[in-house]
């Protein structure tokens, strides 16, 4: 019974200033406190993505060429 009474009589006052909405990281979607609004590790990941795509394509092309050479040498 005392918990009920305490919950209704002891209300906390509303804050004078609302918290400013934080910036959310565009990569991971979590709240970021950095000035740019993106976590440093997410910025590295975002910057590395195009380079990794190029490297993956080069690796695929090299594998295609090697497979074609193996087929030609087997004949």
Biopython code that builds the backbone (N, CA, C, O; Angstrom):
import numpy as np
from Bio.PDB.StructureBuilder import StructureBuilder

atoms = [
    (1, "UNK", "N", (0.829, -1.192, 0.000)),
    (1, "UNK", "CA", (0.000, 0.000, 0.000)),
    (1, "UNK", "C", (0.870, 1.251, 0.000)),
    (1, "UNK", "O", (0.527, 2.235, -0.655)),
    (2, "UNK", "N", (1.974, 1.234, 0.711)),
    (2, "UNK", "CA", (2.817, 2.423, 0.784)),
    (2, "UNK", "C", (3.456, 2.721, -0.571)),
    (2, "UNK", "O", (3.705, 3.885, -0.887)),
    (3, "UNK", "N", (3.724, 1.700, -1.371)),
    (3, "UNK", "CA", (4.301, 1.920, -2.699)),
    (3, "UNK", "C", (3.327, 2.685, -3.584)),
    (3, "UNK", "O", (3.725, 3.583, -4.327)),
    (4, "UNK", "N", (2.055, 2.328, -3.502)),
    (4, "UNK", "CA", (1.037, 3.016, -4.298)),
    (4, "UNK", "C", (0.937, 4.479, -3.897)),
    (4, "UNK", "O", (0.881, 5.366, -4.750)),
    (5, "UNK", "N", (0.916, 4.716, -2.632)),
    (5, "UNK", "CA", (0.804, 6.071, -2.117)),
    (5, "UNK", "C", (2.031, 6.886, -2.519)),
    (5, "UNK", "O", (1.911, 8.046, -2.913)),
    (6, "UNK", "N", (3.203, 6.276, -2.419)),
    (6, "UNK", "CA", (4.441, 6.963, -2.762)),
    (6, "UNK", "C", (4.491, 7.286, -4.256)),
    (6, "UNK", "O", (4.964, 8.355, -4.642)),
    (7, "UNK", "N", (4.014, 6.384, -5.085)),
    (7, "UNK", "CA", (4.049, 6.575, -6.533)),
    (7, "UNK", "C", (3.147, 7.729, -6.962)),
    (7, "UNK", "O", (3.466, 8.424, -7.927)),
    (8, "UNK", "N", (2.063, 7.943, -6.291)),
    (8, "UNK", "CA", (1.144, 9.007, -6.697)),
    (8, "UNK", "C", (1.482, 10.354, -6.080)),
    (8, "UNK", "O", (1.120, 11.390, -6.636)),
    (9, "UNK", "N", (2.164, 10.363, -4.950)),
    (9, "UNK", "CA", (2.427, 11.637, -4.285)),
    (9, "UNK", "C", (3.815, 12.202, -4.575)),
    (9, "UNK", "O", (4.011, 13.412, -4.458)),
    (10, "UNK", "N", (4.762, 11.385, -4.942)),
    (10, "UNK", "CA", (6.141, 11.833, -5.135)),
    (10, "UNK", "C", (6.503, 11.846, -6.618)),
    (10, "UNK", "O", (7.342, 11.058, -7.056)),
    (11, "UNK", "N", (5.901, 12.702, -7.365)),
    (11, "UNK", "CA", (6.211, 12.791, -8.792)),
    (11, "UNK", "C", (7.426, 13.683, -8.991)),
    (11, "UNK", "O", (7.591, 14.696, -8.312)),
    (12, "UNK", "N", (8.263, 13.292, -9.921)),
    (12, "UNK", "CA", (9.445, 14.097, -10.222)),
    (12, "UNK", "C", (9.035, 15.265, -11.112)),
    (12, "UNK", "O", (8.146, 15.120, -11.951)),
    (13, "UNK", "N", (9.665, 16.407, -10.938)),
    (13, "UNK", "CA", (9.318, 17.553, -11.783)),
    (13, "UNK", "C", (9.825, 17.351, -13.210)),
    (13, "UNK", "O", (10.794, 16.627, -13.439)),
    (14, "UNK", "N", (9.171, 17.986, -14.146)),
    (14, "UNK", "CA", (9.596, 17.923, -15.552)),
    (14, "UNK", "C", (10.895, 18.701, -15.695)),
    (14, "UNK", "O", (11.065, 19.725, -15.034)),
    (15, "UNK", "N", (11.809, 18.252, -16.530)),
    (15, "UNK", "CA", (13.058, 18.995, -16.719)),
    (15, "UNK", "C", (12.799, 20.338, -17.392)),
    (15, "UNK", "O", (11.899, 20.464, -18.222)),
    (16, "UNK", "N", (13.600, 21.344, -17.027)),
    (16, "UNK", "CA", (13.424, 22.668, -17.617)),
    (16, "UNK", "C", (13.805, 22.670, -19.092)),
    (16, "UNK", "O", (13.144, 23.301, -19.917)),
    (17, "UNK", "N", (14.868, 21.963, -19.406)),
    (17, "UNK", "CA", (15.333, 21.901, -20.794)),
    (17, "UNK", "C", (15.276, 20.464, -21.261)),
    (17, "UNK", "O", (15.756, 19.553, -20.587)),
    (18, "UNK", "N", (14.692, 20.282, -22.405)),
    (18, "UNK", "CA", (14.627, 18.940, -22.980)),
    (18, "UNK", "C", (16.010, 18.566, -23.507)),
    (18, "UNK", "O", (16.781, 19.428, -23.930)),
    (19, "UNK", "N", (16.307, 17.287, -23.477)),
    (19, "UNK", "CA", (17.576, 16.814, -24.025)),
    (19, "UNK", "C", (17.558, 16.997, -25.534)),
    (19, "UNK", "O", (16.580, 16.675, -26.207)),
    (20, "UNK", "N", (18.651, 17.516, -26.041)),
    (20, "UNK", "CA", (18.747, 17.671, -27.491)),
    (20, "UNK", "C", (18.826, 16.287, -28.122)),
    (20, "UNK", "O", (19.539, 15.416, -27.626)),
    (21, "UNK", "N", (18.096, 16.084, -29.211)),
    (21, "UNK", "CA", (18.173, 14.768, -29.844)),
    (21, "UNK", "C", (19.582, 14.540, -30.380)),
    (21, "UNK", "O", (20.142, 15.391, -31.071)),
    (22, "UNK", "N", (20.131, 13.412, -30.062)),
    (22, "UNK", "CA", (21.490, 13.100, -30.494)),
    (22, "UNK", "C", (21.536, 12.744, -31.964)),
    (22, "UNK", "O", (20.514, 12.483, -32.598)),
    (23, "UNK", "N", (22.736, 12.741, -32.484)),
    (23, "UNK", "CA", (22.928, 12.350, -33.870)),
    (23, "UNK", "C", (23.030, 10.833, -33.924)),
    (23, "UNK", "O", (23.614, 10.207, -33.039)),
    (24, "UNK", "N", (22.466, 10.257, -34.957)),
    (24, "UNK", "CA", (22.534, 8.824, -35.133)),
    (24, "UNK", "C", (23.494, 8.509, -36.269)),
    (24, "UNK", "O", (23.462, 9.147, -37.321)),
    (25, "UNK", "N", (24.333, 7.534, -36.045)),
    (25, "UNK", "CA", (25.348, 7.134, -37.015)),
    (25, "UNK", "C", (24.646, 6.577, -38.261)),
    (25, "UNK", "O", (23.787, 5.704, -38.136)),
    (26, "UNK", "N", (24.995, 7.064, -39.457)),
    (26, "UNK", "CA", (24.342, 6.574, -40.673)),
    (26, "UNK", "C", (24.758, 5.152, -41.043)),
    (26, "UNK", "O", (24.083, 4.504, -41.843)),
    (27, "UNK", "N", (25.854, 4.661, -40.475)),
    (27, "UNK", "CA", (26.340, 3.324, -40.822)),
    (27, "UNK", "C", (25.683, 2.264, -39.946)),
    (27, "UNK", "O", (25.104, 1.304, -40.455)),
    (28, "UNK", "N", (25.773, 2.439, -38.622)),
    (28, "UNK", "CA", (25.262, 1.407, -37.715)),
    (28, "UNK", "C", (23.893, 1.760, -37.121)),
    (28, "UNK", "O", (23.208, 0.880, -36.600)),
    (29, "UNK", "N", (23.490, 3.018, -37.189)),
    (29, "UNK", "CA", (22.179, 3.420, -36.687)),
    (29, "UNK", "C", (22.117, 3.673, -35.193)),
    (29, "UNK", "O", (21.046, 3.961, -34.658)),
    (30, "UNK", "N", (23.246, 3.571, -34.514)),
    (30, "UNK", "CA", (23.266, 3.824, -33.070)),
    (30, "UNK", "C", (23.594, 5.288, -32.811)),
    (30, "UNK", "O", (24.112, 5.985, -33.684)),
    (31, "UNK", "N", (23.290, 5.741, -31.614)),
    (31, "UNK", "CA", (23.538, 7.130, -31.249)),
    (31, "UNK", "C", (25.037, 7.402, -31.206)),
    (31, "UNK", "O", (25.804, 6.615, -30.652)),
    (32, "UNK", "N", (25.445, 8.517, -31.791)),
    (32, "UNK", "CA", (26.858, 8.864, -31.854)),
    (32, "UNK", "C", (27.078, 10.200, -31.168)),
    (32, "UNK", "O", (26.301, 11.138, -31.345)),
    (33, "UNK", "N", (28.137, 10.277, -30.390)),
    (33, "UNK", "CA", (28.445, 11.506, -29.675)),
    (33, "UNK", "C", (29.602, 12.263, -30.304)),
    (33, "UNK", "O", (30.060, 13.261, -29.747)),
    (34, "UNK", "N", (30.081, 11.810, -31.450)),
    (34, "UNK", "CA", (31.177, 12.512, -32.111)),
    (34, "UNK", "C", (30.639, 13.757, -32.818)),
    (34, "UNK", "O", (29.438, 13.866, -33.064)),
    (35, "UNK", "N", (31.514, 14.675, -33.135)),
    (35, "UNK", "CA", (31.095, 15.937, -33.748)),
    (35, "UNK", "C", (30.463, 15.733, -35.120)),
    (35, "UNK", "O", (29.498, 16.413, -35.469)),
    (36, "UNK", "N", (31.001, 14.803, -35.892)),
    (36, "UNK", "CA", (30.490, 14.578, -37.245)),
    (36, "UNK", "C", (29.240, 13.712, -37.253)),
    (36, "UNK", "O", (28.573, 13.606, -38.283)),
    (37, "UNK", "N", (28.911, 13.094, -36.128)),
    (37, "UNK", "CA", (27.711, 12.264, -36.057)),
    (37, "UNK", "C", (27.917, 10.851, -36.567)),
    (37, "UNK", "O", (26.946, 10.131, -36.797)),
    (38, "UNK", "N", (29.174, 10.438, -36.749)),
    (38, "UNK", "CA", (29.475, 9.084, -37.201)),
    (38, "UNK", "C", (30.622, 8.556, -36.348)),
    (38, "UNK", "O", (31.588, 9.272, -36.082)),
    (39, "UNK", "N", (30.512, 7.302, -35.921)),
    (39, "UNK", "CA", (31.581, 6.705, -35.115)),
    (39, "UNK", "C", (32.852, 6.598, -35.951)),
    (39, "UNK", "O", (32.775, 6.372, -37.159)),
    (40, "UNK", "N", (34.019, 6.756, -35.330)),
    (40, "UNK", "CA", (35.275, 6.644, -36.090)),
    (40, "UNK", "C", (35.422, 5.295, -36.791)),
    (40, "UNK", "O", (35.862, 5.238, -37.939)),
    (41, "UNK", "N", (35.056, 4.206, -36.104)),
    (41, "UNK", "CA", (35.194, 2.891, -36.718)),
    (41, "UNK", "C", (34.207, 2.726, -37.876)),
    (41, "UNK", "O", (34.510, 2.029, -38.844)),
    (42, "UNK", "N", (33.051, 3.346, -37.792)),
    (42, "UNK", "CA", (32.080, 3.281, -38.885)),
    (42, "UNK", "C", (32.556, 4.114, -40.074)),
    (42, "UNK", "O", (32.318, 3.750, -41.226)),
    (43, "UNK", "N", (33.227, 5.231, -39.793)),
    (43, "UNK", "CA", (33.766, 6.063, -40.868)),
    (43, "UNK", "C", (34.834, 5.302, -41.641)),
    (43, "UNK", "O", (34.901, 5.396, -42.867)),
    (44, "UNK", "N", (35.669, 4.549, -40.933)),
    (44, "UNK", "CA", (36.695, 3.742, -41.597)),
    (44, "UNK", "C", (36.033, 2.674, -42.458)),
    (44, "UNK", "O", (36.440, 2.442, -43.597)),
    (45, "UNK", "N", (35.016, 2.030, -41.911)),
    (45, "UNK", "CA", (34.303, 0.986, -42.653)),
    (45, "UNK", "C", (33.651, 1.569, -43.909)),
    (45, "UNK", "O", (33.682, 0.953, -44.974)),
    (46, "UNK", "N", (33.068, 2.751, -43.779)),
    (46, "UNK", "CA", (32.407, 3.398, -44.910)),
    (46, "UNK", "C", (33.426, 3.802, -45.977)),
    (46, "UNK", "O", (33.149, 3.684, -47.171)),
    (47, "UNK", "N", (34.593, 4.273, -45.560)),
    (47, "UNK", "CA", (35.619, 4.687, -46.511)),
    (47, "UNK", "C", (36.261, 3.481, -47.190)),
    (47, "UNK", "O", (36.688, 3.573, -48.341)),
    (48, "UNK", "N", (36.333, 2.354, -46.488)),
    (48, "UNK", "CA", (36.958, 1.152, -47.043)),
    (48, "UNK", "C", (36.052, 0.393, -48.009)),
    (48, "UNK", "O", (36.551, -0.394, -48.813)),
    (49, "UNK", "N", (34.768, 0.599, -47.956)),
    (49, "UNK", "CA", (33.829, -0.183, -48.764)),
    (49, "UNK", "C", (34.136, -0.123, -50.265)),
    (49, "UNK", "O", (34.182, -1.180, -50.895)),
    (50, "UNK", "N", (34.351, 1.056, -50.878)),
    (50, "UNK", "CA", (34.648, 1.070, -52.317)),
    (50, "UNK", "C", (35.957, 0.349, -52.655)),
    (50, "UNK", "O", (36.040, -0.348, -53.666)),
    (51, "UNK", "N", (36.964, 0.515, -51.818)),
    (51, "UNK", "CA", (38.253, -0.138, -52.066)),
    (51, "UNK", "C", (38.105, -1.652, -51.979)),
    (51, "UNK", "O", (38.679, -2.380, -52.788)),
    (52, "UNK", "N", (37.343, -2.125, -51.004)),
    (52, "UNK", "CA", (37.138, -3.561, -50.857)),
    (52, "UNK", "C", (36.359, -4.130, -52.037)),
    (52, "UNK", "O", (36.614, -5.258, -52.458)),
    (53, "UNK", "N", (35.412, -3.364, -52.575)),
    (53, "UNK", "CA", (34.651, -3.821, -53.739)),
    (53, "UNK", "C", (35.570, -3.980, -54.949)),
    (53, "UNK", "O", (35.447, -4.947, -55.700)),
    (54, "UNK", "N", (36.484, -3.038, -55.137)),
    (54, "UNK", "CA", (37.432, -3.114, -56.255)),
    (54, "UNK", "C", (38.344, -4.326, -56.086)),
    (54, "UNK", "O", (38.582, -5.062, -57.044)),
    (55, "UNK", "N", (38.851, -4.535, -54.882)),
    (55, "UNK", "CA", (39.729, -5.678, -54.627)),
    (55, "UNK", "C", (38.999, -7.003, -54.855)),
    (55, "UNK", "O", (39.577, -7.938, -55.408)),
    (56, "UNK", "N", (37.748, -7.089, -54.438)),
    (56, "UNK", "CA", (36.970, -8.312, -54.626)),
    (56, "UNK", "C", (36.743, -8.584, -56.108)),
    (56, "UNK", "O", (36.829, -9.732, -56.545)),
    (57, "UNK", "N", (36.457, -7.549, -56.882)),
    (57, "UNK", "CA", (36.245, -7.717, -58.323)),
    (57, "UNK", "C", (37.536, -8.172, -59.004)),
    (57, "UNK", "O", (37.501, -9.036, -59.881)),
    (58, "UNK", "N", (38.667, -7.600, -58.610)),
    (58, "UNK", "CA", (39.956, -8.019, -59.174)),
    (58, "UNK", "C", (40.236, -9.487, -58.846)),
    (58, "UNK", "O", (40.748, -10.232, -59.682)),
    (59, "UNK", "N", (39.898, -9.890, -57.631)),
    (59, "UNK", "CA", (40.118, -11.276, -57.219)),
    (59, "UNK", "C", (39.230, -12.221, -58.032)),
    (59, "UNK", "O", (39.684, -13.287, -58.448)),
    (60, "UNK", "N", (37.966, -11.839, -58.261)),
    (60, "UNK", "CA", (37.057, -12.659, -59.067)),
    (60, "UNK", "C", (37.563, -12.789, -60.500)),
    (60, "UNK", "O", (37.530, -13.873, -61.083)),
    (61, "UNK", "N", (38.028, -11.681, -61.059)),
    (61, "UNK", "CA", (38.535, -11.691, -62.434)),
    (61, "UNK", "C", (39.771, -12.582, -62.544)),
    (61, "UNK", "O", (39.917, -13.330, -63.511)),
    (62, "UNK", "N", (40.646, -12.502, -61.566)),
    (62, "UNK", "CA", (41.847, -13.341, -61.565)),
    (62, "UNK", "C", (41.456, -14.819, -61.499)),
    (62, "UNK", "O", (42.060, -15.649, -62.178)),
    (63, "UNK", "N", (40.455, -15.150, -60.691)),
    (63, "UNK", "CA", (39.983, -16.532, -60.578)),
    (63, "UNK", "C", (39.386, -17.002, -61.900)),
    (63, "UNK", "O", (39.592, -18.153, -62.286)),
    (64, "UNK", "N", (38.650, -16.138, -62.606)),
    (64, "UNK", "CA", (38.075, -16.500, -63.913)),
    (64, "UNK", "C", (39.180, -16.805, -64.922)),
    (64, "UNK", "O", (39.104, -17.782, -65.667)),
    (65, "UNK", "N", (40.203, -15.958, -64.934)),
    (65, "UNK", "CA", (41.317, -16.144, -65.870)),
    (65, "UNK", "C", (42.042, -17.451, -65.569)),
    (65, "UNK", "O", (42.363, -18.208, -66.485)),
    (66, "UNK", "N", (42.300, -17.720, -64.299)),
    (66, "UNK", "CA", (42.989, -18.958, -63.927)),
    (66, "UNK", "C", (42.149, -20.182, -64.278)),
    (66, "UNK", "O", (42.691, -21.194, -64.722)),
    (67, "UNK", "N", (40.840, -20.103, -64.085)),
    (67, "UNK", "CA", (39.962, -21.224, -64.428)),
    (67, "UNK", "C", (39.970, -21.462, -65.933)),
    (67, "UNK", "O", (39.983, -22.609, -66.379)),
    (68, "UNK", "N", (39.963, -20.395, -66.710)),
    (68, "UNK", "CA", (40.001, -20.530, -68.169)),
    (68, "UNK", "C", (41.327, -21.140, -68.613)),
    (68, "UNK", "O", (41.354, -21.966, -69.525)),
    (69, "UNK", "N", (42.423, -20.742, -67.978)),
    (69, "UNK", "CA", (43.738, -21.303, -68.314)),
    (69, "UNK", "C", (43.799, -22.792, -67.987)),
    (69, "UNK", "O", (44.383, -23.569, -68.742)),
    (70, "UNK", "N", (43.204, -23.190, -66.874)),
    (70, "UNK", "CA", (43.190, -24.609, -66.503)),
    (70, "UNK", "C", (42.398, -25.429, -67.512)),
    (70, "UNK", "O", (42.796, -26.535, -67.881)),
    (71, "UNK", "N", (41.266, -24.872, -67.955)),
    (71, "UNK", "CA", (40.456, -25.584, -68.946)),
    (71, "UNK", "C", (41.208, -25.720, -70.263)),
    (71, "UNK", "O", (41.152, -26.768, -70.906)),
    (72, "UNK", "N", (41.913, -24.662, -70.668)),
    (72, "UNK", "CA", (42.665, -24.691, -71.924)),
    (72, "UNK", "C", (43.830, -25.673, -71.839)),
    (72, "UNK", "O", (44.116, -26.379, -72.806)),
    (73, "UNK", "N", (44.500, -25.724, -70.698)),
    (73, "UNK", "CA", (45.655, -26.620, -70.565)),
    (73, "UNK", "C", (45.217, -28.077, -70.426)),
    (73, "UNK", "O", (45.987, -28.979, -70.758)),
    (74, "UNK", "N", (44.008, -28.327, -69.945)),
    (74, "UNK", "CA", (43.507, -29.688, -69.791)),
    (74, "UNK", "C", (43.143, -30.293, -71.143)),
    (74, "UNK", "O", (43.133, -31.517, -71.279)),
    (75, "UNK", "N", (42.851, -29.490, -72.119)),
    (75, "UNK", "CA", (42.433, -29.995, -73.436)),
    (75, "UNK", "C", (43.558, -30.418, -74.267)),
    (75, "UNK", "O", (43.358, -30.863, -75.397)),
]
sb = StructureBuilder()
sb.init_structure("model")
sb.init_model(0)
sb.init_chain("A")
sb.init_seg("    ")
for serial, (resi, resn, name, xyz) in enumerate(atoms, 1):
    if name == "N":
        sb.init_residue(resn, " ", resi, " ")
    sb.init_atom(name, np.array(xyz, "f"), 0.0, 1.0, " ", f" {name:<3s}", serial, name[0])
structure = sb.get_structure()
